[in-house]
Amino acid sequence: MIVTSQKLSVLEKVGYSLGDLAANLIFQTLMTFLAFFYTDVYKIPAGTASVIIFVGGFFGAFFNIIMGVIADRTNTRWGKFRPWILWTSVPFGVMALLAFSTPNFGENGKIIYALITYFLLVIIYSANNLPYSALSGVLTGDMKERNSLSSYRFVAVMIAQFIIQSLLLPLVLIFGHGDKAAGFKTVMTIFAITGVIFFIITFLTTKERIVPAQAQKTSIKQDLKDLVKNRPWVIMLFLTILVFITLALKGGMYIFYFKYYLSETHLATFLENIGFNRFISGLNNMLIGMGLTEFQWPKDAPTSAFSLFNAGGIIFMIVGIMFSKPLADRFGKRDVFAVFLFLSALCLLMFNFYPPESIGIVFITQILHGFFYGVTIPLLWAMIADVADYSEWKNNRRATAIIFSAMLFGLKIGLSVGGALGAGLLARYGYVAEVPQQTASTISGIRMSVSIYPGLIFIIGAIMLIWYKINKKMELTIESDLKERRK
């Protein structure tokens, strides 16, 4: 095992994090707006769009495993994982632009075009993001440096998430002058060019320091056998699935909580009282004065408040991320993750019990949830890198990419299941689209879907970590033993 200096410069941490910002400009758009784009912009039937997205998600999940095997067996003068970021940068940008373009085909032609471009984008995304994620496991073997790297990385992720969830639709309307199709094309062109530049910066500023010994030759069968016998990996796989089921479920249900449960009158009063409407009016005057289209923020109070709700949560997730490294350095990643996942679950449970008029406390709870969950965000991926170290420590073999590929498989399975679960719960509780008022049973189901169900799933995830044995003491033991071995 060949290892050079374990310390990472600020330049390398920032350069690495830009790769995740680039990927998440596309990934967050896919998660948040692909269904809207297919149905409302490209005019594909909703049922067909749902099938394309669901099947594509599962296909991408399984392709991650294949990509993990390929990446672990890649050998170039640039390393195993860095070259994939370079090789896929331009294809990723091109496919992202094509996936959000609207060529003038008939209905069948549109479906075929959407299917092909989405599947190709999923393949390119896996070929780019799996090696990118695995790269964090070989930049350094120093646990504290790895915690710091994850914090940098997920601040970049939160910036991308803020741009997409709070600003993308207004930008689409501004750049398209009201034409959503033209607006999406322009915005995705900007994202694609930005992404290519950021991926190249990531490639140029990073260095793989943990290199498997030349004598290490393992079969795919042996790699998979090591995975199954690796208890920390099994726990992290199920934890990843549970976390992303929760994120997809509550993320998809919040809009219904705002639209049908919280009081529209009280939401409008809240926005007025905090000065938000004056802020948007002032912003519009400034943009119009610059010769641009006005900032097309949603006009109805529930949608507007929902966007602000998301923005507040994301901002405090970034604050939470900043506390993640010092807490993990002191107490260990496992214990910090479990405690803060449990605290964020308690915040989710509270949404079920607030009356419709309690707008302020709903926003305060979202801010607390964002902070608590933000602390856990970098730790998930840093812990997966620790699992790769644990596998090397136990088996004297390192297979970084396949460990990360299995976790990305869990991520995509979780997102697919969580999204489908949200739609299934709406159907179970009798939801009817576009009616002014839902039944009491439906509203109760919506409240439980943003609070009780996701909160309980988070709590189960926190409890599972009792059996995850890589605590602070074992982290130090693994790090010390591997340093000696690698000498």
Secondary structure, DSSP 8 states (H G I E B T S, - for coil): -B-------HHHHHHHHHHHHHHHHHHHHHHHHHHHIIIIIS---HHHHHHHHHHHHHHHHHHHHHHHHHHHT--BTTBSSHHHHHHHHHHHHHHHHHHT------HHHHHHHHHHHHHHHHHHHHHHHHHHHHHHHHH---HHHHHHHHHHHHHHHHHHHHIIIIIHHHHHHHHTTT-HHHHHHHHHHHHHHHHHHHHHHHHHH-----B--TT----HHHHHHHHHT-HHHHHHHHHHHHHHHHHHHHHHHHHHIIIIIS-HHHHHHHHHHTTHHHHHHHHHHHHHHTT--------SHHHHHHHHHHHHHHHHHHHHHHHHHHHHHHH-HHHHHHHHHHHHHHHHHHTTTS-TT-HHHHHHHHHHHHHHHHHHHHHHHHHHHHHHHHHHHHHS---HHHHHHHHHHHHHHHHHHHHHHHHHHHHHTT--TT-SS--HHHHHHHHHHHTHHHHHHHHHHHHHGGG----HHHHHHHHHHHHHHH-
